[in-house]
Amino acid sequence: MLTSDQKVILRELSLYTTFLAKALSPLAAPTFCELLLGGMLSGEGFVTQALLTIHYENFWNSYHHWVSQGKWRWRNLAHRLILLVSSKVPDGQTIPLILDDLTLERCSDKAPACRIHHQHSKKKNRCTYLLGQCWVFLAIPFHRPSDKVHTAIPVMAFPSPKSGNISKLKIAKAMLKSVRQSLQGRALRLLTDCWFMNHTMMQPALELGYEVIGHIPKNRALYALPVDALPPSPFKRKGRKRKGRSIQ
């Protein structure tokens, strides 16, 4: 027989699962619920480990096919997750966000967006260069009401591609724009590390209404353009770009 605490947990879990499943079609909702519960029970985050912890109804390959080639939009699911997590922050208070990147080690280079990365943390039990996937995460931190422990829930994550012109800064800007569209009218505060603290990411974040907090390296200067600076020429010319008129 279930206790009162267990009944509360099951009721909250059913409400959260139903809220997230509304972002998907009725045919895809059962598959999503199975993978969601399997991922929470396994704690690994892999589809195979999630299926080994539950009694799945469909064929084994159908779950992998739904994740990779299914007709569903991850943006809609991320939008529902952002609304769910931000609902725990009282109205009128600023919603904090954490932006950071993480390298997940892989044994095979056949994994999507898998390449050689430099290990910036300089941990002694790891090599200087490692094979893995570089992910950009955006999380919402808060205090857990049960034990007042600081925790963070990732609401959006996207891997940095192996090739092309899409960088981590472009991925971060797209995430911030998507969160702003989901949380219109709410005050947002962004916390990030020194790698993202540059004009390419800070200026769009400030224009979207974010409060940016981060550490700026000593070798990076932030400055405004001169008032009498010449506009950039629409024609491409040889040599370096013009610095503008000198101030007399």
For each residue, the residues with C-beta under 8 A, 3 or more apart:
1:
2: 6 7 10
3: 6 7
4: 7 8
5: 8 9
6: 2 3 9 10
7: 2 3 4 10 11
8: 4 5 11 12
9: 5 6 12 13
10: 2 6 7 13 14
11: 7 8 14 15
12: 8 9 15 16
13: 9 10 16 17
14: 10 11 17 18
15: 11 12 18 19
16: 12 13 19 20 84
17: 13 14 20 21 33 36 37
18: 14 15 21 22
19: 15 16 22 80 84
20: 16 17 23 32 36 77 80 81 84
21: 17 18 24 29 32 33
22: 18 19 80
23: 20 76 77 79 80
24: 21 28 29 32 72 76 77
25: 28 29 71 72
26: 29
27: 30
28: 24 25 31 32 66 70 71 72
29: 21 24 25 26 32 33
30: 27 33 34 57
31: 28 34 35 58 62 63 66
32: 20 21 24 28 29 35 36
33: 17 21 29 30 36 37
34: 30 31 37 38 50 54 56 57 63
35: 31 32 38 39 47 50 51 63 67
36: 17 20 32 33 39 40
37: 17 33 34 40 41 54
38: 34 35 41 42 49 50 51 52 53 54 56
39: 35 36 42 43 44 45 49 50
40: 36 37 43
41: 37 38 50 53 54
42: 38 39 45 46 49 50 52 53
43: 39 40
44: 39 49 50
45: 39 42 49
46: 42 49 50
47: 35 50 51 63 64 67
48: 51 52
49: 38 39 42 44 45 46 52 53
50: 34 35 38 39 41 42 44 46 47 53 54
51: 35 38 47 48 54 56 60 63
52: 38 42 48 49
53: 38 41 42 49 50
54: 34 37 38 41 50 51
55:
56: 34 38 51 60 63
57: 30 34
58: 31 62 63
59: 62
60: 51 56 63 64
61: 64 65
62: 31 58 59 65 66
63: 31 34 35 47 51 56 58 60 66 67
64: 47 60 61 67 68
65: 61 62 68 69 70
66: 28 31 62 63 69 70 72
67: 35 47 63 64 70
68: 64 65
69: 65 66
70: 28 65 66 67
71: 25 28
72: 24 25 28 66 76 77
73: 76 77
74: 77 78
75: 78 79 178
76: 23 24 72 73 79 80
77: 20 23 24 72 73 74 80 81
78: 74 75 81 82 155 156 178
79: 23 75 76 82 83 178 182
80: 19 20 22 23 76 77 83 84
81: 20 77 78 84 85 155
82: 78 79 85 86 140 155 156 179 182 183
83: 79 80 86 87 182 183
84: 16 19 20 80 81 87
85: 81 82 88 140 153 155
86: 82 83 89 95 140 183 186
87: 83 84
88: 85 142
89: 86 93 95 140 142
90: 93
91:
92:
93: 89 90 187
94: 187 188 189 211
95: 86 89 140 183 186 187 188 189
96: 140 141 142 189 191
97: 138 139 140 179 188 189 190 191 210
98: 137 138 139 140 141 152 190 191 192
99: 136 137 138 172 175 176 190 191 192 196
100: 136 137 139 192 193
101: 134 135 136 137 160 168 195
102: 134 135 137
103: 117 119 130 132 133 134 135
104: 132 133 135
105: 130 131 132
106: 109 111 114 131 132 133
107: 131
108: 111 114
109: 106 114 115 131
110: 114
111: 106 108 114 133
112: 133 159 162
113: 133 134 159 160 161 162
114: 106 108 109 110 111 131 132 133 162
115: 109 131 134 162
116: 129 130 131
117: 103 129 130 131 132 134
118: 128 129
119: 103 122 123 126 127 128 129 130
120:
121: 126
122: 119
123: 119 126
124:
125:
126: 119 121 123 130
127: 119 130
128: 118 119
129: 116 117 118 119
130: 103 105 116 117 119 126 127
131: 105 106 107 109 114 115 116 117
132: 103 104 105 106 114 117
133: 103 104 106 111 112 113 114 159 160
134: 101 102 103 113 115 117 159 160 168
135: 101 102 103 104 157 158 159 160
136: 99 100 101 157 158 159 160 168 171 172 175
137: 98 99 100 101 102 154 156 157
138: 97 98 99 154 155 156 157 172 175 176 179
139: 97 98 100 152 153 154 155
140: 82 85 86 89 95 96 97 98 152 153 155
141: 96 98 150 151 152
142: 88 89 96 151 152 153
143: 148 149 150 151
144: 147 148 149 151
145: 148
146:
147: 144
148: 143 144 145
149: 143 144
150: 141 143
151: 141 142 143 144
152: 98 139 140 141 142
153: 85 139 140 142
154: 137 138 139 157
155: 78 81 82 85 138 139 140 179
156: 78 82 137 138 175 178 179
157: 135 136 137 138 154
158: 135 136 171 174 175
159: 112 113 133 134 135 136
160: 101 113 133 134 135 136 166 167 168 171
161: 113 164 166
162: 112 113 114 115
163:
164: 161
165: 170
166: 160 161 170 171
167: 160 170 171
168: 101 134 136 160 171 172 196
169: 172 173 196 198 200 201
170: 165 166 167 173 174
171: 136 158 160 166 167 168 174 175
172: 99 136 138 168 169 175 176 196 201
173: 169 170 176 177 200 201 204 205
174: 158 170 171 177 178
175: 99 136 138 156 158 171 172 178 179
176: 99 138 172 173 179 180 190 204 205 208 210
177: 173 174 180 181 204 208
178: 75 78 79 156 174 175 181 182
179: 82 97 138 155 156 175 176 182 183 188
180: 176 177 183 184 188 208 209 210
181: 177 178 184
182: 79 82 83 178 179
183: 82 83 86 95 179 180 186 188
184: 180 181
185:
186: 86 95 183
187: 93 94 95 209 211
188: 94 95 97 179 180 183 209 210 211
189: 94 95 96 97 210 211 213
190: 97 98 99 176 205 210 211 212 213 214
191: 96 97 98 99 213 214
192: 98 99 100 195 196 197 201 212 213 214
193: 100 196 197 214 215
194: 197 214 215 216 217 220
195: 101 192
196: 99 168 169 172 192 193 201 214
197: 192 193 194 201 202 212 214 215 216 217 220
198: 169 201 202 220
199: 202 203 222
200: 169 173 203 204
201: 169 172 173 192 196 197 198 204 205
202: 197 198 199 205 206 212
203: 199 200 206 207
204: 173 176 177 200 201 207 208
205: 173 176 190 201 202 208 210 212
206: 202 203 209 210 212
207: 203 204
208: 176 177 180 204 205
209: 180 187 188 206
210: 97 176 180 188 189 190 205 206
211: 94 187 188 189 190
212: 190 192 197 202 205 206
213: 189 190 191 192
214: 190 191 192 193 194 196 197
215: 193 194 197
216: 194 197 220 222
217: 194 197 220
218:
219:
220: 194 197 198 216 217
221:
222: 199 216
223:
224:
225: 229 244
226: 229 244 245 247
227:
228: 244 245 247
229: 225 226 244 245
230: 242 244 245
231:
232: 241
233: 237 242
234:
235:
236:
237: 233
238:
239:
240:
241: 232
242: 230 233
243:
244: 225 226 228 229 230
245: 226 228 229 230
246:
247: 226 228
248:
